[in-house]
Amino acid sequence: MNKIAQIFETLEYGPAPESAQPALDWLKAHDGIFGHFINGAWTKPGKTFSSDNPANGQSLAQVSEGTAEDVDKAVKAARAAFKSWSALSGYERAKYLYAIARLVQKHSRLFAVLESLDNGKPIRESRDIDIPLVARHFYHHAGWAQHRDREFPGQVPYGVCGQIIPWNFPLLMLAWKIAPALAAGNTVVLKPAEFTSLTALLFAEICEKAGLPKGVVNIVTGFGDTGQAIVAHPDIDKIAFTGSTEVGKAIRAATAGTGKGLSLELGGKSPYIVFEDADIDSAIEGLVDAIWFNQGQVCCAGSRLLIQESIEDRFIAKLKKRMASLRVGDPLDKAIDIGALVAPVQVERVRDLVKKGAAEGAQVYEPDFDIPGGGCFLKPTLITNVSPSHTVVTEEIFGPVLVAMSFRTPEEAVALANNTRYGLAATIWSENINLALDIAPKIKAGVVWINGTNNFDAAVGFGGYKESGFGREGGKEGMGVYMKPAWEKDLKPAAAAKAVPAKPVNPLDGGDSIDQTAKMYIGGKQARPDSGYSRPVHGPGGNLVGEVGDGNRKDIRNAVEAARAALGWGNASAHNRSQVLYFLAENLQYRRAEFAARIREQTGEKGEAEVDAAVERLFAFAGWADKYDGAVHNPPLRAIAAAMVEPIGVLAIVAPPTRPLLGSVALLAPALAMGNPVVLVPSDKAPLSVTDLYQVLETSDVPSGVVNIVTGDSAVLARTLAEHDGVDAMWYFGDAAGSTMVEKASTGNLKQTWTSRGLNYDLADTGRFEGDYFLRRATQVKNVWVPYGA
């Protein structure tokens, strides 16, 4: 039989190698050694380390190890460039971004080959996915640069942005970070991953060729110490990080109290849900892309396969057959499916986790074929016979390893899918569009793909829920995280509360024969404090005007449990939430005189204006409840992406000490309007206005547990709330020390926080606080990708 006939008989793929020579020539032109790119120029190489080809272990180039001094020089260059760069018109910035996009396209083959050499990913992926998306991001953000002021009125760039990116998508992560930062008017100091610095250095040359002003983009290479120097630098205004959850938590703690902007795109353990009516062959091809794309080194990899029990055996059998046909080999071979993992240390981590899974009773399957030696290669792996508590089910493996479990009902699928500390992405396969669109909103993840996976586009936001981080990359949301309100820079420190000496009171003197101590409000019921103690509330003259319960950790626990039981509030229609808030405002208005008198009693000030402002604020957010919603994006493929605005979850609020009614209502209203159940700690100086409020809540159809009120020492209760894993987000009004404490204590479950940092946020300002400012902080965006067409 001749060779052509043999090929048609076996349908085997022959090698189709891409030449590495152009990339090697580029490295040689630099003598195989690189300094940093700072202030538009290349520094002299300092202490260097090797950037190796993971497919064969050979050194590609020597890269400089960035020091704190190098970072400081880069930050100074970025600061010096910021004034002129941010002063350019949007059109002028857009032209630079457009030029970068064109140059990336012009040198796309060089970028793709260099990426595969340095990272180990198949050339088909870097050539056909990564590099085109890099150009797409710069094109897309050229448009945002020109239209920034129209679409983001009153917003200004942060200033100097420190950006730290991972090794799994070296150039694409750079584009995700640099493009929106520059479009918004920021300057950048970026550190690529130590394993994969080379395409970032090639990108620096592109910036030179585009004529980008000196200091606008600075690239500093190095290890974790270099990243720490960026995070800790006092003259950096915002940190953007993509990487592991553990490092993300460390960055959250390190930036606590600094006032730096922070966005984190972290780890994942994404579910891949296959229902019994799915097109099985298509779902298996999608699964190959979900878990073996980029050797499984993808934060949103579909690493947890959930199959409906009725098709489990058939699906697993077909999957194993498909796994046997996957090709593992030289990343520059266009005929292979799986390349090399990034480094030997990553290979060992994956192997160790697989061994641990086997030791815990899991069954490990690998196809029976050979893989190349001498490089960082692993076979595609399937792990079955696992439960939700197995290590391989709960831990992010970040390799070509899939774990599989079954489910019987859609409800069980949702429960298994959400049984993780992560919430980055999910995939749903079903031919029943009603079922798919019913499940998608129930999955706690920032991205949901229906009958597809790993769809990305610059126009569509990407980012996580829970311990997968906060902030978004791409889309309007991704632009928004690189700007802040212009007025924030003019905030002054809040005035310290005047201490008023309290008149001595005998704690055993009950006064009236009936105890008038105001109770807490938890789960729709009045509740006595667990501590058994009360706190006096004094008027401006030091006279005792009442008492409230002194809340403790157990009271917070009870309130959070009640709030979590009321998470269904977020599923109520926006119209329904709107009507409840209108009703609440109406009932508060009926009792205007009573609440005004209570404010006067506690503060000595006339209370009518504050009650009126609180009623107006409830009306404002009642109006927003059914209007602050999402969008439909049209990415350049046969799909739409529905950006769904969702509540964050249980929101803890520590209200300011001043404005005893408005201070709480102004924060409570946007949280409720967006569907978040709340645990509220009112002013500890004047809490009676809010303890009176539960009587209004009870007559306004507010469901049990949606609003929970715990009185006591604000600082003590704030720490308990910040540490509580059942709290999903927290807003804190207090001094700088308390704000730092809240941000640092929030790292346990990476809850989203907003703190006043001791600054004077005047909540009576309707222009600033009757709209987007707190609505954005009460919501998160989920993008649901829906394919269309036959």
MARSENU-941587 format. One line per field, with one value per residue (C-alpha): residue number from 1; residue in three letters; x, y, z. Coordinates in steps of 0.02 Angstrom, whole numbers. Layout:
MARSENU-941587
resi (NUM ...)
resn (ala ...)
xx (X ...)
yy (Y ...)
zz (Z ...)
END
This chain:
MARSENU-941587
resi (1 2 3 4 5 6 7 8 9 10 11 12 13 14 15 16 17 18 19 20 21 22 23 24 25 26 27 28 29 30 31 32 33 34 35 36 37 38 39 40 41 42 43 44 45 46 47 48 49 50 51 52 53 54 55 56 57 58 59 60 61 62 63 64 65 66 67 68 69 70 71 72 73 74 75 76 77 78 79 80 81 82 83 84 85 86 87 88 89 90 91 92 93 94 95 96 97 98 99 100 101 102 103 104 105 106 107 108 109 110 111 112 113 114 115 116 117 118 119 120 121 122 123 124 125 126 127 128 129 130 131 132 133 134 135 136 137 138 139 140 141 142 143 144 145 146 147 148 149 150 151 152 153 154 155 156 157 158 159 160 161 162 163 164 165 166 167 168 169 170 171 172 173 174 175 176 177 178 179 180 181 182 183 184 185 186 187 188 189 190 191 192 193 194 195 196 197 198 199 200 201 202 203 204 205 206 207 208 209 210 211 212 213 214 215 216 217 218 219 220 221 222 223 224 225 226 227 228 229 230 231 232 233 234 235 236 237 238 239 240 241 242 243 244 245 246 247 248 249 250 251 252 253 254 255 256 257 258 259 260 261 262 263 264 265 266 267 268 269 270 271 272 273 274 275 276 277 278 279 280 281 282 283 284 285 286 287 288 289 290 291 292 293 294 295 296 297 298 299 300 301 302 303 304 305 306 307 308 309 310 311 312 313 314 315 316 317 318 319 320 321 322 323 324 325 326 327 328 329 330 331 332 333 334 335 336 337 338 339 340 341 342 343 344 345 346 347 348 349 350 351 352 353 354 355 356 357 358 359 360 361 362 363 364 365 366 367 368 369 370 371 372 373 374 375 376 377 378 379 380 381 382 383 384 385 386 387 388 389 390 391 392 393 394 395 396 397 398 399 400 401 402 403 404 405 406 407 408 409 410 411 412 413 414 415 416 417 418 419 420 421 422 423 424 425 426 427 428 429 430 431 432 433 434 435 436 437 438 439 440 441 442 443 444 445 446 447 448 449 450 451 452 453 454 455 456 457 458 459 460 461 462 463 464 465 466 467 468 469 470 471 472 473 474 475 476 477 478 479 480 481 482 483 484 485 486 487 488 489 490 491 492 493 494 495 496 497 498 499 500 501 502 503 504 505 506 507 508 509 510 511 512 513 514 515 516 517 518 519 520 521 522 523 524 525 526 527 528 529 530 531 532 533 534 535 536 537 538 539 540 541 542 543 544 545 546 547 548 549 550 551 552 553 554 555 556 557 558 559 560 561 562 563 564 565 566 567 568 569 570 571 572 573 574 575 576 577 578 579 580 581 582 583 584 585 586 587 588 589 590 591 592 593 594 595 596 597 598 599 600 601 602 603 604 605 606 607 608 609 610 611 612 613 614 615 616 617 618 619 620 621 622 623 624 625 626 627 628 629 630 631 632 633 634 635 636 637 638 639 640 641 642 643 644 645 646 647 648 649 650 651 652 653 654 655 656 657 658 659 660 661 662 663 664 665 666 667 668 669 670 671 672 673 674 675 676 677 678 679 680 681 682 683 684 685 686 687 688 689 690 691 692 693 694 695 696 697 698 699 700 701 702 703 704 705 706 707 708 709 710 711 712 713 714 715 716 717 718 719 720 721 722 723 724 725 726 727 728 729 730 731 732 733 734 735 736 737 738 739 740 741 742 743 744 745 746 747 748 749 750 751 752 753 754 755 756 757 758 759 760 761 762 763 764 765 766 767 768 769 770 771 772 773 774 775 776 777 778 779 780 781 782 783 784 785 786 787 788 789 790)
resn (met asn lys ile ala gln ile phe glu thr leu glu tyr gly pro ala pro glu ser ala gln pro ala leu asp trp leu lys ala his asp gly ile phe gly his phe ile asn gly ala trp thr lys pro gly lys thr phe ser ser asp asn pro ala asn gly gln ser leu ala gln val ser glu gly thr ala glu asp val asp lys ala val lys ala ala arg ala ala phe lys ser trp ser ala leu ser gly tyr glu arg ala lys tyr leu tyr ala ile ala arg leu val gln lys his ser arg leu phe ala val leu glu ser leu asp asn gly lys pro ile arg glu ser arg asp ile asp ile pro leu val ala arg his phe tyr his his ala gly trp ala gln his arg asp arg glu phe pro gly gln val pro tyr gly val cys gly gln ile ile pro trp asn phe pro leu leu met leu ala trp lys ile ala pro ala leu ala ala gly asn thr val val leu lys pro ala glu phe thr ser leu thr ala leu leu phe ala glu ile cys glu lys ala gly leu pro lys gly val val asn ile val thr gly phe gly asp thr gly gln ala ile val ala his pro asp ile asp lys ile ala phe thr gly ser thr glu val gly lys ala ile arg ala ala thr ala gly thr gly lys gly leu ser leu glu leu gly gly lys ser pro tyr ile val phe glu asp ala asp ile asp ser ala ile glu gly leu val asp ala ile trp phe asn gln gly gln val cys cys ala gly ser arg leu leu ile gln glu ser ile glu asp arg phe ile ala lys leu lys lys arg met ala ser leu arg val gly asp pro leu asp lys ala ile asp ile gly ala leu val ala pro val gln val glu arg val arg asp leu val lys lys gly ala ala glu gly ala gln val tyr glu pro asp phe asp ile pro gly gly gly cys phe leu lys pro thr leu ile thr asn val ser pro ser his thr val val thr glu glu ile phe gly pro val leu val ala met ser phe arg thr pro glu glu ala val ala leu ala asn asn thr arg tyr gly leu ala ala thr ile trp ser glu asn ile asn leu ala leu asp ile ala pro lys ile lys ala gly val val trp ile asn gly thr asn asn phe asp ala ala val gly phe gly gly tyr lys glu ser gly phe gly arg glu gly gly lys glu gly met gly val tyr met lys pro ala trp glu lys asp leu lys pro ala ala ala ala lys ala val pro ala lys pro val asn pro leu asp gly gly asp ser ile asp gln thr ala lys met tyr ile gly gly lys gln ala arg pro asp ser gly tyr ser arg pro val his gly pro gly gly asn leu val gly glu val gly asp gly asn arg lys asp ile arg asn ala val glu ala ala arg ala ala leu gly trp gly asn ala ser ala his asn arg ser gln val leu tyr phe leu ala glu asn leu gln tyr arg arg ala glu phe ala ala arg ile arg glu gln thr gly glu lys gly glu ala glu val asp ala ala val glu arg leu phe ala phe ala gly trp ala asp lys tyr asp gly ala val his asn pro pro leu arg ala ile ala ala ala met val glu pro ile gly val leu ala ile val ala pro pro thr arg pro leu leu gly ser val ala leu leu ala pro ala leu ala met gly asn pro val val leu val pro ser asp lys ala pro leu ser val thr asp leu tyr gln val leu glu thr ser asp val pro ser gly val val asn ile val thr gly asp ser ala val leu ala arg thr leu ala glu his asp gly val asp ala met trp tyr phe gly asp ala ala gly ser thr met val glu lys ala ser thr gly asn leu lys gln thr trp thr ser arg gly leu asn tyr asp leu ala asp thr gly arg phe glu gly asp tyr phe leu arg arg ala thr gln val lys asn val trp val pro tyr gly ala)
xx (0 71 94 -56 -171 -102 -140 -320 -334 -268 -310 -158 -90 87 201 174 311 315 489 560 697 617 592 767 837 746 820 991 974 964 1113 993 989 864 854 693 595 582 542 545 720 805 903 1069 1037 1067 1061 975 881 843 681 670 576 465 458 643 713 833 866 792 859 920 798 838 780 691 737 643 753 703 520 545 624 479 350 437 438 254 213 309 217 44 9 37 -36 -198 -210 -214 -382 -468 -437 -249 -241 -350 -225 -85 -192 -240 -58 -14 -154 -91 88 33 -55 96 209 78 176 330 224 138 299 386 235 233 421 416 252 233 58 18 55 -124 -186 -63 -80 -269 -333 -211 -130 -290 -374 -226 -252 -440 -418 -312 -432 -582 -503 -450 -636 -658 -516 -605 -775 -720 -787 -955 -982 -899 -944 -863 -737 -547 -402 -322 -147 -6 -66 37 -7 50 6 21 110 -37 -84 68 29 -160 -160 -45 -171 -316 -227 -132 -266 -403 -277 -206 -378 -435 -283 -174 9 74 209 185 273 256 271 448 420 354 427 481 323 303 478 434 278 391 474 302 271 432 383 211 295 208 268 407 352 173 212 353 396 493 534 569 505 379 487 471 282 283 382 249 107 195 251 169 156 54 -131 -207 -158 -225 -177 -214 -152 -185 -314 -181 -75 -232 -274 -98 -116 -285 -204 -53 -159 -281 -299 -193 -337 -267 -390 -388 -451 -416 -444 -402 -423 -568 -640 -770 -914 -952 -1133 -1202 -1388 -1463 -1538 -1370 -1287 -1159 -1032 -1033 -1022 -869 -784 -825 -753 -590 -579 -634 -504 -363 -349 -180 -143 -279 -180 -331 -413 -586 -550 -701 -613 -768 -875 -1054 -1152 -1334 -1338 -1443 -1305 -1152 -1089 -1112 -1033 -881 -853 -857 -746 -612 -614 -592 -451 -358 -354 -280 -103 29 191 300 206 268 188 24 -46 -42 -179 -84 85 201 159 249 384 441 374 199 215 259 114 -9 64 58 -126 -170 -78 -173 -336 -290 -243 -416 -498 -522 -501 -373 -381 -248 -250 -125 -5 172 216 381 520 636 501 355 226 79 -57 -238 -313 -489 -529 -691 -763 -749 -861 -879 -756 -611 -456 -455 -634 -605 -428 -379 -258 -211 -162 -239 -342 -531 -636 -810 -965 -1147 -1311 -1493 -1594 -1561 -1572 -1433 -1328 -1342 -1298 -1143 -1092 -1100 -1015 -848 -760 -729 -848 -759 -849 -968 -1028 -1203 -1244 -1427 -1534 -1674 -1646 -1775 -1677 -1510 -1575 -1657 -1494 -1377 -1436 -1426 -1241 -1131 -1002 -953 -961 -1080 -1064 -1213 -1172 -996 -846 -696 -778 -687 -699 -642 -822 -878 -826 -734 -710 -767 -878 -825 -641 -615 -592 -680 -673 -689 -576 -649 -811 -877 -854 -670 -647 -737 -613 -475 -568 -641 -755 -663 -735 -654 -485 -557 -626 -571 -554 -716 -732 -706 -864 -874 -872 -1017 -1001 -1143 -1242 -1217 -1354 -1384 -1390 -1512 -1631 -1759 -1855 -2020 -2088 -2086 -1917 -1900 -1733 -1741 -1717 -1622 -1711 -1656 -1748 -1904 -1919 -1866 -1721 -1637 -1446 -1354 -1236 -1376 -1306 -1372 -1291 -1350 -1393 -1363 -1428 -1323 -1333 -1274 -1448 -1502 -1629 -1638 -1546 -1508 -1441 -1253 -1228 -1092 -1023 -1172 -1295 -1197 -1200 -1388 -1411 -1300 -1392 -1558 -1491 -1427 -1597 -1669 -1556 -1713 -1743 -1622 -1737 -1888 -1934 -1856 -2032 -2075 -1920 -1962 -2138 -2074 -1955 -2092 -2203 -2062 -2042 -2228 -2239 -2087 -2169 -2325 -2216 -2113 -2147 -2105 -1939 -1894 -1922 -1812 -1671 -1687 -1685 -1521 -1429 -1511 -1540 -1705 -1746 -1878 -1753 -1661 -1823 -1872 -1701 -1719 -1890 -1822 -1676 -1795 -1896 -1737 -1681 -1857 -1848 -1679 -1731 -1805 -1690 -1513 -1496 -1384 -1346 -1330 -1158 -1125 -951 -879 -943 -1112 -1165 -1234 -1174 -1308 -1230 -1342 -1331 -1348 -1343 -1181 -1266 -1267 -1209 -1148 -1165 -1086 -1170 -1086 -1100 -1184 -1357 -1434 -1576 -1511 -1340 -1418 -1558 -1441 -1342 -1486 -1588 -1467 -1422 -1605 -1649 -1520 -1579 -1453 -1511 -1426 -1350 -1351 -1254 -1327 -1237 -1173 -1194 -1376 -1449 -1629 -1683 -1644 -1712 -1874 -1863 -1904 -2082 -2089 -2008 -2140 -2281 -2198 -2195 -2007 -1980 -1908 -1719 -1697 -1653 -1568 -1517 -1383 -1338 -1177 -998 -973 -787 -811 -957 -867 -724 -842 -934 -773 -710 -876 -873 -1062 -1046 -1015 -981 -961 -978 -897 -905 -771 -596 -441 -387 -558 -560 -390 -449 -604 -508 -376 -502 -601 -466 -538 -667 -611 -773 -791 -770 -800 -734 -738 -556 -598 -648 -802 -927 -1081 -1223 -1346 -1270 -1403 -1295 -1162 -1259 -1429 -1366 -1224 -1099 -1171 -1274 -1110 -1047 -1209 -1200 -1090 -1105 -1127 -1103 -1204 -1147 -1286 -1240 -1360 -1374 -1392)
yy (0 170 308 411 261 223 400 386 217 272 458 487 662 686 812 991 1087 1276 1347 1420 1512 1687 1688 1620 1754 1888 1819 1813 1994 2036 1923 1813 1929 2064 2209 2295 2417 2576 2753 2702 2627 2462 2450 2362 2180 2150 1984 1867 1702 1583 1577 1397 1303 1182 1062 1020 1111 1215 1396 1524 1683 1765 1887 2017 1992 2152 2235 2359 2494 2441 2448 2621 2685 2615 2694 2862 2851 2806 2949 3073 3015 3013 3200 3218 3048 3076 3252 3187 3184 3016 3021 3041 2894 2793 2817 2742 2592 2568 2575 2442 2330 2348 2308 2154 2093 2133 2028 1900 1749 1800 1827 1658 1559 1648 1617 1430 1416 1505 1438 1264 1288 1219 1339 1319 1398 1541 1575 1559 1613 1708 1830 1875 1912 2021 2128 2127 2199 2344 2381 2373 2485 2611 2642 2654 2781 2897 2877 2871 3040 3010 2839 2872 3052 3117 2975 2997 2874 2809 2860 2733 2553 2406 2249 2071 1934 1743 1622 1530 1667 1781 1903 1893 1934 2081 2144 2120 2232 2362 2401 2463 2547 2652 2685 2756 2870 2775 2733 2558 2459 2276 2120 1965 1791 1733 1579 1676 1851 1848 1903 2046 2104 2088 2191 2326 2339 2358 2506 2583 2558 2633 2789 2770 2911 2867 2800 2757 2570 2497 2312 2246 2061 1955 1837 1856 1984 2099 2081 2117 2276 2333 2294 2383 2537 2691 2786 2655 2697 2533 2350 2226 2045 1882 1724 1606 1638 1619 1760 1863 1853 1908 2059 2102 2101 2201 2338 2352 2531 2604 2668 2581 2517 2329 2202 2017 1878 1719 1530 1420 1246 1267 1145 1071 1014 891 853 694 783 856 821 703 710 900 904 792 903 1052 960 930 1118 1152 1048 1005 1175 1248 1084 1125 1275 1388 1472 1442 1264 1149 1036 966 861 839 714 667 489 419 452 435 265 307 477 413 275 398 519 388 344 528 547 405 505 663 701 757 826 967 1132 1195 1048 1110 932 910 945 954 1036 1051 1115 1273 1205 1049 1117 1124 945 885 981 899 727 747 796 648 531 606 575 393 376 441 303 388 292 368 340 390 339 207 303 369 549 635 625 763 894 946 830 743 632 690 617 571 541 455 375 538 632 820 813 734 841 828 894 1042 1097 1185 1065 1178 1037 915 827 807 744 673 651 616 698 649 811 990 1044 923 985 1163 1111 1016 1156 1287 1175 1264 1414 1472 1552 1595 1503 1362 1269 1199 1074 1043 1046 1118 1305 1328 1213 1294 1470 1414 1342 1483 1616 1488 1453 1563 1608 1763 1678 1542 1461 1370 1233 1298 1341 1456 1596 1760 1932 2108 2169 2045 2058 1913 1886 1789 1774 1720 1670 1685 1871 2033 2162 2121 2111 2167 2255 2412 2334 2304 2487 2543 2462 2578 2737 2820 2969 3133 3202 3069 3155 3307 3213 3279 3181 3162 3268 3173 3149 3262 3169 3218 3170 3056 3095 2957 2827 2684 2528 2448 2594 2539 2703 2648 2485 2412 2383 2498 2430 2424 2250 2191 2132 1963 1849 1959 1953 2059 1979 2007 2015 1853 1946 1992 2169 2333 2496 2667 2797 2975 3137 3291 3348 3181 3130 2950 2935 2747 2582 2454 2278 2253 2133 2002 1866 1751 1889 1918 1731 1726 1879 1810 1643 1734 1838 1684 1603 1757 1751 1718 1906 1919 1808 1918 2022 2194 2265 2177 2244 2416 2409 2355 2502 2622 2550 2568 2751 2780 2705 2803 2962 2924 2923 3075 3171 3021 2987 3171 3181 3029 3109 3270 3172 3086 3226 3389 3432 3454 3287 3330 3363 3200 3099 3183 3142 2960 2948 3027 2904 2756 2827 2849 2669 2603 2686 2608 2431 2390 2502 2461 2308 2225 2224 2108 2103 2051 1972 1931 1752 1667 1702 1836 1869 1926 2031 1997 2114 2008 2042 1995 1903 1940 2119 2183 2369 2466 2636 2803 2875 3033 3054 2912 2878 2934 2859 2686 2710 2782 2619 2500 2562 2521 2355 2303 2373 2257 2104 2086 2033 2142 2134 2315 2387 2561 2711 2657 2836 2856 2685 2714 2785 2617 2508 2604 2562 2379 2428 2508 2354 2241 2342 2361 2181 2163 1974 1897 1898 2026 2160 2113 2244 2212 2352 2370 2428 2461 2420 2254 2200 2257 2138 1992 2032 2054 1885 1794 1677 1692 1877 1907 2094 2231 2420 2507 2687 2723 2786 2737 2605 2521 2527 2443 2310 2273 2259 2146 2037 2014 1906 1746 1727 1877 1970 2131 2283 2469 2575 2761 2762 2900 3020 3129 3048 3158 3036 3180 3223 3163 3195 3073 2944 2926 2823 2718 2740 2610 2516 2459 2401 2306 2204 2091 2053 1877 1854 1711 1659 1590 1523 1538 1475 1301)
zz (0 -45 82 26 40 212 269 209 295 465 459 568 587 531 613 557 645 656 639 799 704 695 884 915 800 900 1061 981 926 1111 1150 1246 1395 1448 1568 1619 1512 1615 1557 1375 1382 1420 1581 1593 1646 1829 1920 1798 1796 1654 1557 1496 1361 1459 1312 1325 1477 1372 1418 1300 1378 1537 1618 1751 1929 1977 2142 2249 2172 1997 2047 2122 1961 1861 1976 1967 1778 1776 1896 1791 1634 1713 1707 1520 1473 1570 1498 1319 1234 1221 1035 1060 1181 1062 921 1026 1073 891 839 967 902 724 773 871 715 608 721 769 709 808 964 941 919 1063 1175 1137 1162 1329 1397 1319 1250 1076 935 872 1034 1042 854 837 1009 1118 996 900 1068 1118 963 992 1167 1107 964 1081 1212 1082 1068 1256 1265 1144 1227 1408 1460 1376 1455 1623 1667 1825 1829 1827 1813 1972 1923 1927 1914 1974 1875 1910 1786 1782 1667 1589 1464 1470 1331 1341 1527 1488 1360 1481 1605 1504 1373 1493 1608 1466 1391 1558 1567 1691 1677 1714 1801 1752 1814 1706 1783 1809 1701 1551 1533 1351 1260 1385 1336 1152 1190 1264 1094 1016 1133 1071 889 922 992 1160 1274 1394 1562 1512 1510 1614 1620 1770 1772 1925 2057 2198 2288 2138 2144 2330 2299 2175 2297 2441 2344 2423 2258 2166 2163 2104 2104 1976 2004 1916 2000 2143 2278 2412 2339 2308 2493 2538 2422 2499 2671 2612 2533 2680 2736 2597 2492 2338 2210 2199 2073 2090 1963 2055 2055 2008 2013 1879 1855 1684 1694 1566 1568 1497 1346 1292 1125 1202 1061 1062 1251 1246 1117 1227 1376 1284 1262 1440 1532 1410 1329 1381 1474 1600 1660 1652 1801 1727 1667 1674 1796 1885 1769 1832 1727 1745 1811 1669 1541 1652 1591 1408 1428 1522 1395 1250 1347 1377 1191 1148 1274 1189 1027 1104 1048 1174 1106 1043 1067 899 810 737 744 933 1061 1225 1247 1396 1569 1614 1730 1823 1986 1911 1847 2022 2100 1981 2008 2197 2193 2080 2199 2345 2253 2225 2408 2456 2352 2183 2021 1903 1716 1589 1405 1352 1242 1257 1291 1253 1380 1434 1452 1563 1484 1568 1500 1505 1664 1719 1903 1954 2112 2208 2329 2355 2501 2405 2389 2200 2198 2313 2264 2103 2018 1872 1757 1630 1764 1761 1908 1873 1980 1940 1988 1973 1971 1916 2097 2144 1997 2060 2238 2179 2062 2201 2330 2313 2383 2205 2081 1921 1780 1737 1583 1552 1414 1371 1215 1323 1322 1459 1574 1531 1562 1723 1790 1733 1858 2000 1974 2083 1953 1856 1686 1626 1454 1380 1254 1236 1342 1353 1254 1283 1207 1249 1247 1380 1562 1644 1830 1981 2132 2306 2322 2135 2165 2123 1985 1801 1649 1483 1439 1520 1693 1655 1608 1765 1883 1819 1866 2021 2054 2034 2196 2304 2292 2383 2534 2703 2865 2959 3114 3276 3376 3526 3690 3802 3984 4032 4187 4316 4311 4430 4317 4439 4432 4304 4307 4232 4297 4119 4037 3885 3821 3632 3565 3414 3258 3189 3069 3071 3261 3406 3498 3665 3663 3698 3815 3935 3941 3878 3823 3876 3745 3799 3730 3690 3871 3939 3995 3973 3832 3818 3812 3678 3682 3682 3538 3532 3417 3443 3397 3236 3203 3222 3113 2973 2978 2964 2818 2727 2748 2661 2507 2406 2418 2271 2168 2198 2048 2039 2033 2195 2283 2217 2289 2459 2465 2414 2550 2676 2628 2640 2815 2873 2811 2914 3070 3024 3185 3295 3207 3204 3391 3418 3318 3419 3580 3535 3445 3496 3314 3224 3144 3015 2875 2909 2906 2743 2670 2724 2642 2483 2482 2495 2351 2248 2266 2247 2077 2040 2088 1918 1814 1866 1757 1630 1445 1296 1217 1039 1030 859 854 843 1021 1132 1308 1429 1567 1717 1866 2023 2210 2298 2441 2627 2648 2817 2848 2990 2983 3023 3198 3132 3053 3153 3031 2861 2893 2899 2772 2639 2643 2675 2528 2384 2464 2473 2303 2223 2318 2459 2633 2762 2935 2995 3141 3171 3246 3416 3477 3424 3379 3435 3267 3188 3327 3301 3116 3139 3178 3006 2927 3002 2923 2752 2689 2712 2718 2875 2879 2740 2868 3031 3159 3290 3410 3508 3493 3307 3307 3396 3288 3130 3163 3189 3028 2929 2987 2958 2808 2791 2747 2561 2563 2692 2701 2848 2907 3035 3066 2969 3094 3091 2901 2892 3013 2910 2746 2823 2915 2755 2677 2753 2615 2509 2539 2443 2556 2550 2694 2729 2792 2915 2776 2773 2657 2672 2641 2628 2459 2337 2184 2241 2339 2258 2113 2046 2188 2305 2174 2094 2262 2297 2137 2033 1848 1779 1592 1518 1345 1235 1061 915 738 666)
END
